[in-house]
Amino acid sequence: MHISLDSLEEALSIRRQMDTLEKQLGALLGRTISSDSTTGKGHRHMSAATRAKIAAAARARWARVKGRQTTIAHKSPEKKGGLTPAGRRRLSQLMKARWAARREAAGKA
C-alpha cells in the first residue's frame, strides 16, 4: 500500500477538520465529545455496587479455600499407595535382569 505524502497530508487535514467540527457540535449541544469516544477506544467503567459484589465473591472464595486448608491440615495424613519392601525388591530384581539382558545384547552386536 503506497500512499503519497500529499494524500497523507490531506487525510490529516480532514481529520483535524472533523475534530474541530465535533468540538463545535459538542459546544452547541452543551457537552464535550472526547476523541476517545469517537474512536471507540474508551474504557468501560464498573459501578461501585458491581465492584462490591465482585469483591465480596472473591472474599467468599478465599474463605472457602482457606477453610478447606485448615480442615485438611488437622486431619491425620493417610499414606495411599506406595511400594512395599517386597514389591520394591521384586522391581529391583526385574530391572537388574533387564539391564543385564541389554548389556549382553550390546556385547553381541
Long-range contacts (C-beta under 8 A, 24 or more apart in sequence): none
